[in-house]
């Protein structure tokens, strides 16, 4: 299908550019900024976007772009650093500002342009830059200005555009319209991207990848692995599919029973339920570093899986299926080149055993180019019930990364009970479906309190609830104070081990959604 490619130079919002374009119905993917022109498949390629960057074009080591892109005859849009990169490459001048420009800024375009089709002559943009174009590149003309600087340029002969503002962020008025204008009107990309097409394409990929081999899927109980299970069961013979659920002792309350019930509804024939809680809890004793926790859990998953394959008689050449998402790859520093930073290692991405299998082509990851909201839509098409589709995300390492510090059985039980009360109350109060993700975190802190007439010393529980669309950014859910007070009181009255409850009001960024 037609596609737009975003070359990422380290911007925090490169993924948002991709998301906004996908929302218009046009497929878009993100590639490393250093990607060579000849290595990009020309099939369906309709346009290229250069992202922003924290770097300056005149700095040593600043990201460069393969100049062959300029002669490919394909429309190009440079955003912020991308615009400045184009300017420098065409002999223009980019200079540092005495005062950096951040936030809202009024923009006025000076002449009609397909980039500004159906956009008012004046609109409020979103700026985030410390440099500015002093002189346009050769063949470029200024077509829009902000309150203080150049806002947009065009080289009509080469069909190259540059804008200083960020249309991908929600604060920019008509930003989605501008990106749609570039992708659909300037590039002429057809709006062929939807989950119905992806569903059929994913099935074809699975059939081609499996070629008669058995497939093993580790089920977590979350949305992602359930959608992969539904895809597999829609694509190949159920007798060839082995669904393995490993109880790590780090699961939510009643998780195992719910997983079994839901998988049987999907028509699973080979369902293997393994209790490995003692193994995981023993391996995590005394471990408080979150990255170490994730790696231990990831490796144990693979080790136990291999042992169970042998015990259960599952063919040794069975492929491994995973519910890896695009966001998992991004946060693990994969998928967008050497400018990507590791935010947190996802056990299904960074585990050495997983990486080795991936190199050998033994892993099926049908969701690895999707965001969470797209996965939910795909799950609906695959026949999953709303109860499963709209379940809040749950991390692969489970409660291990929601217990800050040492992971013990007592702490797991305490957090499990507290979280069950929290989530149950959100559902009763009609709040659960308004929230992207809600959960509890047990802190390694004890706080003095009063129980009856006596002094008590209990642990601190943090409640988290955020709104989001794809998990890349998130805002704090404005929990009604009445509900927050009542839920807090219910938790502390029901669980003597909890002495204090706090509510996390951090957005992403700067925080992540999970605490570890």
PyMOL commands that set and color helices and strands:
alter all, ss='L'
color gray80, all
select helices_A, chain A and resi 14-23+37-39+67-71+81-89+114-116+175-186+195-210+223-235+238-240+255-265+277-283+290-312+326-331+337-339+347-350+352-359+372-381+386-389+398-401+409-428+432-434+481-494
alter helices_A, ss='H'
color red, helices_A
select strands_A, chain A and resi 3-8+27-32+45-50+75-79+93-109+122-135+141-146+150-155+160-163+215-219+241-247+270-275+319-321+363-364+437-451+454-467+475-476+498-503
alter strands_A, ss='S'
color yellow, strands_A
deselect
rebuild
show_as cartoon
